[in-house]
Amino acid sequence: MLNSDHDVTVLNTLITTTIDSANGFERSAEDSESGTFATMFREFGAERREAVGALQERVRQLGGTPNDDGSLKADVHRRFVDLKNAFSGGSDKAVIEEVERGEDYIKDKYEVALRDEQLSPETRAVVERAYQSVRRGHDRASQLKHSMQGV
């Protein structure tokens, strides 16, 4: 039982972070000047919502109650980004820089969870599948940021 409690705690932390990420992508899609970037951000947001669903399902399988909200910290960060965009003109470059920063954060959270030796093998498998989406988003955001340097 102790192991499942630990798994639920780890999963709920990842759920909150992943909801924040999905919300961030959706907001970035709204802020993007480029239809191509907006479409990509919406797709990543949808992938994150799927990951949230899988993580929440695992929490239910373990007998826990899954988180279904993002964090207060993310709300504060969104307000900061809104203010920053107001002063910077909300360029795609600024949006992509914020996306990459968020992707660095979520990638680190998942990597910490995957290094957790107390995590059950079944839960680790669910986390690993969700991490694949995170890694793709991180790598794509990083590529975009580097391609826009000097722009």
C-alpha positions in Angstrom: 0.0 0.0 0.0 2.8 2.3 0.8 4.2 1.9 -2.7 0.9 2.8 -4.3 0.6 5.9 -2.1 4.0 7.0 -3.3 3.1 6.3 -6.9 -0.1 8.4 -6.5 1.9 11.3 -5.1 4.4 11.2 -7.9 1.7 10.8 -10.5 -0.4 13.7 -9.1 2.7 15.9 -9.2 3.2 15.0 -12.9 -0.5 15.5 -13.6 -0.4 19.0 -12.3 2.7 19.8 -14.2 1.4 18.3 -17.4 -1.9 20.2 -17.1 0.2 23.4 -16.7 2.1 22.4 -19.8 -1.1 21.8 -21.8 -2.5 25.1 -20.7 0.8 26.8 -21.6 0.7 25.3 -25.1 -2.9 26.4 -25.6 -2.0 29.9 -24.5 1.0 30.0 -26.7 -1.2 29.0 -29.7 -3.3 32.0 -28.9 -0.3 34.3 -28.6 1.5 33.0 -31.7 1.6 35.3 -34.8 2.2 32.2 -37.0 -0.5 29.9 -38.0 2.1 27.1 -38.3 3.3 27.6 -34.7 -0.3 27.9 -33.4 -1.2 24.6 -35.0 1.9 22.9 -33.6 1.2 24.3 -30.1 -2.4 23.1 -30.2 -1.2 19.6 -31.2 1.3 19.5 -28.4 -1.4 20.7 -26.0 -3.7 17.9 -27.2 -0.9 15.4 -26.7 -0.4 16.7 -23.1 -4.1 16.3 -22.4 -3.8 12.7 -23.6 -0.9 12.2 -21.2 -2.9 13.7 -18.4 -5.7 11.2 -19.1 -3.3 8.3 -18.9 -1.7 9.5 -15.7 -5.1 10.1 -14.1 -6.3 6.6 -15.1 -3.2 5.1 -13.4 -4.0 7.1 -10.2 -7.6 5.7 -10.3 -6.2 2.1 -10.8 -4.1 2.6 -7.7 -7.2 3.7 -5.7 -6.3 7.3 -5.6 -8.0 10.6 -6.6 -6.2 12.2 -9.5 -5.5 15.9 -9.7 -7.5 17.7 -12.3 -6.2 21.3 -12.0 -3.0 23.1 -12.8 -0.9 24.9 -10.2 -1.1 28.4 -8.8 2.6 28.8 -9.8 1.6 28.3 -13.4 -1.2 30.9 -13.1 1.3 33.4 -11.8 3.8 32.5 -14.6 1.0 33.0 -17.2 0.3 36.5 -15.9 4.0 37.3 -16.0 4.2 36.1 -19.6 1.1 38.2 -20.5 2.8 41.2 -19.0 6.1 40.4 -20.8 4.2 39.9 -24.1 2.5 43.3 -23.7 5.9 45.0 -23.5 7.7 42.8 -26.1 4.9 42.9 -28.7 4.3 39.1 -28.2 6.6 38.1 -31.0 6.8 34.4 -32.0 10.4 34.5 -30.8 9.3 35.6 -27.3 6.5 33.0 -27.3 8.9 30.2 -28.3 11.5 31.2 -25.7 8.8 30.9 -23.0 7.6 27.5 -24.5 11.2 26.2 -24.3 11.6 27.3 -20.7 8.4 25.5 -19.8 9.6 22.4 -21.7 12.9 22.4 -19.8 10.9 22.5 -16.5 8.5 19.7 -17.4 11.2 17.5 -18.9 13.2 17.8 -15.6 10.1 16.8 -13.6 9.6 13.7 -15.6 13.2 12.7 -15.5 13.2 13.0 -11.7 10.1 10.8 -11.6 11.8 8.2 -13.9 14.9 8.1 -11.6 12.7 7.4 -8.6 13.6 3.8 -7.5 10.4 3.5 -5.4 8.1 3.9 -8.4 6.4 0.6 -9.3 7.2 -0.9 -12.7 3.6 -0.5 -13.9 3.5 3.2 -12.9 7.0 3.7 -14.4 5.7 2.4 -17.7 2.8 4.9 -17.8 5.2 7.8 -16.8 7.7 6.7 -19.6 4.9 6.8 -22.2 3.9 10.3 -21.1 7.6 11.3 -21.1 7.9 10.5 -24.8 5.4 13.3 -25.6 7.3 15.6 -23.2 10.6 14.8 -24.8 9.2 15.4 -28.3 7.8 18.8 -27.3 11.0 19.8 -25.6 13.2 18.8 -28.5 10.9 20.6 -31.0 10.8 23.8 -28.8 14.6 23.8 -28.5 15.0 23.4 -32.3 12.6 26.3 -32.9 14.4 28.5 -30.5 17.8 27.8 -32.0 16.4 28.3 -35.5 15.1 31.7 -34.5 18.3 33.0 -33.0 19.4 36.1 -34.8 15.8 36.8 -36.0 
